[in-house]
Amino acid sequence: MSEGTVILVDDEPHVLSAGRQTLELAGLEVIACPSADAALSHVASDWPGVVVTDVKMPRIDGFELLKRLRALDTDLPVVLVTGHGEISMAVQAIRDGAYDFIEKPYRAELLIDVVRRALEKRRLVIENRVLRSELKEKGSDGPVIIGKSPAITRLRQIIANVAETDADVLILGETGTGKELVARSLHAQSPRRNRNFVALNCGAIPEALIESELFGHEPGAFTNAVKRRVGRFEHASGGTVFLDEIESMPIPLQVKLLRVLQERVIERLGSNDSIAVDVRIVAATKVNLRDLVAQGTFREDLLYRLDVVRVEIPPLRNRIEDAPLLFEHFLTAACARYGRRAAPLTSETIHDLIAQSWPGNVRELQNAAERFALGCYEPAVAGPGGAAANDPPPDASRTGGALRKEPHRPGTGPPAGQRQGDLRGARSAAQDALRQDEEIRHQPQRLYLKGAASSCVVFRRSDFPDVRIFAPWCIATENLITEISPCYNRCDLRILTCQLGLALELHLASGTGRNNQRRR
């Protein structure tokens, strides 16, 4: 099965044939086009592929093709390839919206890696568009559980299987994972959808009042009870009762809840009359109830009554691939609420989202989207030693030379010499500096690249598997994050524009990168 579709454009037949063979051997579907006109005939908005094009071509060159493709779809990844690479050309290509810039001759592995990264980005963009469309169509039909990960796909399937029944449900999940959303989804897809959904946080109501909240009371049942009050169970009759933080319910009330579960009847405070209620009970907890049973703070028989169907919600860190989709959803909602224009997500933002662990889960992600909509979002990934990701590298803007180490790092060999020239020479300089000492692999180092080369083509994950990059970027680097960051749990990037060049801060992994762990 093809991994994706690539339009390959080159006016030289032998180069076109070689590139096509390289990509097809990698499992990619290739549409070979000898001219820009032929390529344009295959592309339309939402076309789920990428374009790799030569720069020097008759009539319509690669830059003009890039311009026309971006007019069709601004998010379409376009990779420019040339045998006449210069720093200024590479920077201009990225500024014009190219996904990457590759110099001939290139290694087959490099082309394949760049194309696969571009296809992954394109897939994400298409999924975001589909999601927005689905949200517009289904927004009035109840809550939508967002995500494409296997865990969320399975969760939606469980909800669909259980929703049509009257089985009681116990939802397990960490704080902020969306337990109430799952409960509402169960209600919205059930035959009870047209009746009341009543939610109660058992930990938010004082113990003296929770019984009255659940079961209601008669006049005179207690001080200041001047009139009859209908409780939550009675109000929800025919619908669903959602008991969040069920572990907080007092033991005496657990006994009464057990009777409701067994017989579906309640008694108001101050009354001896039994009232039948037709409710479905959905309970939720963020702790292991069996541990509470062992501690004597939760009734074992109530646990067995509640645990008819168990639904476990994965934390966001275990389905991190869903973070961009969720962020996009929350951002759209926040922009609509605040009257702001929703800006498209950049690769920088996407990989910052993926790099975080999100201890607050979806709720924390939603808050980040709110800040993004208000222009207050800052990447949360930090570098070694607790340095914030958006702090500039010390003295980076004042550092001369092409590539050198920080002076206070001992035992790492002499600094790399000044190198000017084309992209290939800059890449060679970077490789020499990174590989000159075995100690570099094991101790955190900080390197700077300034002026000599465009980092978007110098540094690639396949070239430097031990490199971790931190902080946001500002120019000519969209593809670099895509190239490097998926290999690490915590990574980000900053390239600071200097007077006539770029300053790149690199941190080498010190045992935390996956590649380092594998090597050791």
N, C-alpha and C positions, 0 to 999 in steps of 0.2 A: 504494500500500500504506500502511495506517495506521501512524503512528509510535507509537501507543499508545492506551490507552483512558482516558478521563476521565469520572468521574461528576460532573456539575455540578448543584448543589442551590441553588435560590432560589425563594421563594414569590411573587416578582413575575414574571409571565409575560413582560413585555417585556424585563426584565433577563436572564431565563433564555434567551430567544430570541437576544438580542444576544451573550451569552457563548457560546452554542452555535455561532452562526455564526462568531464569531472563531476558535474552536478548530478547527472543521471546515475553515475556509479554510487553516489552518496544517497540515493533513494529519493531524489527530488525530480519533480516533473518540470521539464524545460520547454519553453517556447522560444525557439531561436529566431531572431529577427535581424536581417541585414541592414535595416535602416530605422530611423526614428519613426517615420511614418507607419511602417509595419507594426512597430510596438504600440503606437497610440491606438491602432485599430482594435487591440485586445484589451484595453484598459477602460474601466468605467468606475464610477463611484461604488465603493464597497467591494471592489474586486479583491479577493482574499489571497493576494500574493505580493511579491516584491519584484523590483526592476533592477537589473544590473546592466549598466550601459558604459560603453567606451566614451571618452570625452571628445577626441579628435575624429569627427565624422563629417562627410560632405553635407551641405545644405543645412541640416539641423544637427548641431553638435550636442554633446551630452548636457551642457548647461542649459541650452534652450529646451531640450527634452525634459530636463528636470523642472523647468519653469512651467511647461505645459502640463506635465503630470500633476504637479502641485495645484494647478488650476482645477484639475478634475477632482482631486482628493488631496487635501493638505496633509493627511496622515499617512499617505502611501510611502513606504520606505524605498528610497532610490539610492543605489550604491554606484558611485562613479569610479571608473577604472581608466588609468592612463599610463602611458610609458614616458610621459614628459612631466613628471611630478615636480612641483615646487611648493615651498611652504605657503606662499601667498595663494596659490591655487587651492591647496587643501583647506586653508582657512576660509576662503571665499565659498568653496563648495558647501562646507558645513553651515556657514552663515546663510546660504541660499536655501538650506533645508535638506541637504543630502544626508542620508543615514550614515554613510561611511565613504571614505576615499581611499582607494587601493592603488598602489603603484606597481606597474609591470616591470620585470616579471614577478609574479607572486607565487607563493606556495599553494598547492591545491587545498591543503588543510586550512589555510587562512581564508580563502574564498568560501569554502564550505561553512566554516565557523561563522563568518560574518553573515552569510545568507540565512543560516539557521536562526541566528539571533534576530535578524530582521523579520523573519517569518513569525517568530514568537511574539514580537512586538505587534505585528500586523494582526495576529490572532486576538491579542488582547484588545486592540482597538475595535475590531469587528464585534467581539463579545460585548464590549461597552455599548456599542450602538444597538445591538440586539436587546440588551438589557433595558436601555432607555425606552425602546419601542414597547417592550413587554410591560414596563411600569406604566406607560401611558395607557395601554389597553386594559391592564388589570388593576389599575390604581384604585378603582372604586369597588372592587370585589373582595376586599379583605387584605390582610397582611401578606407580603411576599417575602419568602425566605430566599435571600440572595446568595448565590455562590455556584461555582461549577466544579468544586472539588468532589472527590469520591465520597467523603464523609457527609457533605451537605446533600449530595444526590441521594445517598442512602437515607438520610434524615427525612427528606421530602417523601421518599417512598414509604417509610414507616408511618408518617402522618397520614398519607393517602390511604394506607391499608387500615388504619385504626379509626380515622375520623368518622366513617359511616356507622360505626358501632357505638354502643353506650358504655363501653368498658372504661373504668376509671384509669387514670394515667398518672404515673410518677415521673417527673422530669428532673434529670440530674444535670447540673452544669455549674461552672464557676460563675462568679459575679460578672455581670456584663455580657454574658454569652447570648442572651436573648431568650430566656425561659418564658417570659410572658408572651413574646412574639410567637413561640411555638404553641403555647396554650391558645392564643387567639386564632392561630392558623387551624388548629384542631377544631375549634368551634365554628370557624367560617366555612369549613368543608364538611360539616356535619349536618344532619337534618334539623339540628337545633339552631341553625344560623340565624333564623328570624326571631329568636327569643333572646333574653338577656344574657350577656356575658358579664359576670360579676367577679371582680378581682379584689382580693384582700391580702395585704401583707401582714402575716401573723406576728412579725417582730415589730411592727410600727404602731400597734394599738396597745394601750395599757392593759395589764392582765385583768383589772377590775371591769373593763368595758368590753373585752373581746367576746364574752359570752352573749351580751346583749347585741353586739354587732352581728354575730352569726345567727342567733336564734330569735332575736326580737324580745320585746317585753310587753307586759300589760300595765295599765295605770296602777301606780302604787307598789310596783314590784320592788322598788328601792327608792331612796330619797331622790326627789326631783323628777321621778318618773310620772309625769302628770297626764300622759296620754299613751295610747297604744303605739308601739313601733314595730314595723315589719322588719325582720332580720334579713341578712344577705341570702340565706338559703331559700327562704320563702319568696323573696324578690326574684330569685333566679329560677324559680320553678318553670320547667320546660326548657331551660337553657343550661348554662355551664357555670360552675363556681370554680374559681382559680385561687388556690391557697398557696401563696408564695411564702418562702421561708417557713415551711411547715415544721422545721426542727425547733422553732421558737415557741411553738404552742405549749402552754402549761399542761402538765400531766393531768390534772382534773378535767380539763377541757378535752383532752385526747380521748377520755372515756366516752364523753358525749358524742364526739365526732365518730367514734367507732360504731355507736348505735345508729347514727345517721347513715353510715356506709352500709350497715347490715340491713336496716329496715326501711330506710328512706322516709323517716318521719322525724319531726322536731317537736319540741314543746317550748313555747315562749316562757321567759322568766315570769313568774307570778301566775302561771296557768297550769292546769292539770290536763288540758286537752291536747291530744296528739294531732298534728297537722301533717298530712302526707305531702311530700315534695318530690317532684320529678326532676332531679338534677343529675348532671354528670359532674363528677369531681375530678379536677386536675390539680395535683399538688406538685410543688417544686421545692428543691433543696440544693444548697451549694456544698453540703457536707455528706459524709458517709453515714447514713442513718443506722447502719449496723454497729458502728462505733458508739453511737449514742445509746443504742439498746444495751450494749455491753456496760456502758457507764451508768445505766439506770435512769437516763433522762428522756428516753423515748420508748413508748410501749411497743413490744415486739408484735403483738397481735394487730396493732394499728398499721405497722409497717407492712405486714402481710396483706392486709386489706387494701392498702394504697397501691402496693406494688403488683398490680394486675398486669399492666403494660408499662414497661420501663423505656423511656426515651432519653438517651444520653446525647447532650450537645457538646461537640468538640470545642475546646478553646481555640481562639483565633490563631495562636501560634502553630497549631496542628493542622490548620488549613490556610496557611499564609498566602497561598495563591489566590484566595478570594479577597484579600485585602484591597487590591485596586478596584475591584467591582463594587465592593461595599463603600469604599471611599467616594467613588464616582456617584453612587446613589445618594449618599448623605450630602455630598457637595451640591448636587442638583437641587435637593430639597432646601438646603441652607440658602443658596443663592436666590431661590424663589421667595423664601421667607424674608430675606433682607433686601430684596430688590437689587441684587448684584448680578453681574453677567458671569456665567460659569466659564472659567478659563479651562482649556484642555490640559490634561495631566501630561507633564513632561516625563521623560525617562528618569530624570533625577528624582522627581517626587515618587514615581512608582517604585523605584528600587529602595528609596528611603523607607517606604511603607513595608516592603518585603523584608528589609533588614532588621526591623524592630521585633521585639518579642511580645509587645502589647499585653502586659499583665492585667490591664483593665478590660481586655477583650474588645468586643464590638463597641461597647459604650465609650471606651477611650478613643477608638478610631473615629467615632462619630464626633467627639469633641474636637479632634484634629481637623476634621472636615469643616467644622464650624469656623475654626480659626483660619483655615485656608480661604474660606469664602470671604472672611473679613480682612484678609491680607495680613494676618498675624502668624501664619504658619512658619515654623522654622524646623529644619531637619533635626531629629532627636538623637541621631546616632552620634556617639562620642568616640574620639580617638583614644589612644593609649594614655594612661595617666589621668583620665577624666577630662581631657580637653574637649570642649564643646566642638561639635562638628563644624559649626559656622565660624569658629575662631580662625583667623588667618595664620598660616605658618609663620613662626617668628623670623623677622628679617627677610622673609621671602622676597618682598618687593625691592629690597636693597641688595640682594645677593647677585654678584656678577658671575659670569662663566656659564658654560652650557649645562653641565651636570656635576654637582658636587655634593659631598656629605656635610652634615653639620659638624662644626669644628669640635664640639664637646663630646663626640662619640669616639671613644678610643678603640684601637685595635682593629680597624676596618680597612686599613690600607690607604694608599694615597688617593687624593681626589682625582676624578676623571679630568682629562685635559679639555681645553676649549675645542669645540668642534662646530664647524659651520658646514653647510652644504645641503645636499638633498635629503629626502626622507630616509633613504636607506642608510646613509651615513649617521644620521641622528639615532636611528634604531640600533645600529651597531654600537654607538657610544653608550647608549643606555644599557645594552646587554653586557658590555664589558664591565661597566661600573657595578652592575648588580651581581655579576658572577665572579668578581675578582677575589672574593674571600669567602670561604665556607662559613665563617662566622656570621655572615649576612643572613644565612638561612635560619639562624637560631636566636639572634638578638634583634630587638626592635631598632630599626634604623629610620632615618628621615632623609630623603633625597629631594633635590629640587632640579627641575628642568626649566630653563628660562631662555626664551628667544630663539634657540637654535632650531627647534622643530615643532611641528604641530602634534600635540600629544595624542590627538585622535587617531593617528596612524602609527605612532611610535610604540605605544604600550598596548599590548593585547594579553588577554588571559592565557592564551596558549604559549606566549613568549615568557611570561612571568607568573607561573602558577602560585608562587608564594607571596605575591604582592597583595596587600590590602589597601584600599584607597578610602579616604574619609573626606567629608564635607561637601557642600554643594558646589556646582560648577557654574560657569557663566558663559562660556563661548567655545564653540568648535569641539564639543565633547559629548554630544548626546549619545553617540554609539559607544563611547568608552565605558560608560556605566553598564550598558547592555553587555559589553564584552567581558567585563571583569566580575561584577558584583554577584551574579547568581551563585558563585562558588562559595560564598561566605555567609555566615549568619549575621554579621554586623559589618557593613561596609557602606561607603558613600564616597563622594568625590568632590574635590574643589580644584578648579583651575582658575587662578586669579589673573585677570588681564593686567599686564604691566605696560610700560610706555610703548615698547615696540615688540612685545612678545608675550609669552605665557609663563606663569610660574606654577609648577605642579608639585603638590605635596604627596609623597608616597610614604606609607608605613608598611614595613614588612611584617608579616604575621610572626608572632613569637609563640607558636605552639597552639594557637587557637584556631587557625585556618584548617579546613578539612584536608587540604593537600599536605600540610605539614604533619598532621596526625597520621596520615596514611604512610608518609615516608619514614616516620619514626617507628 
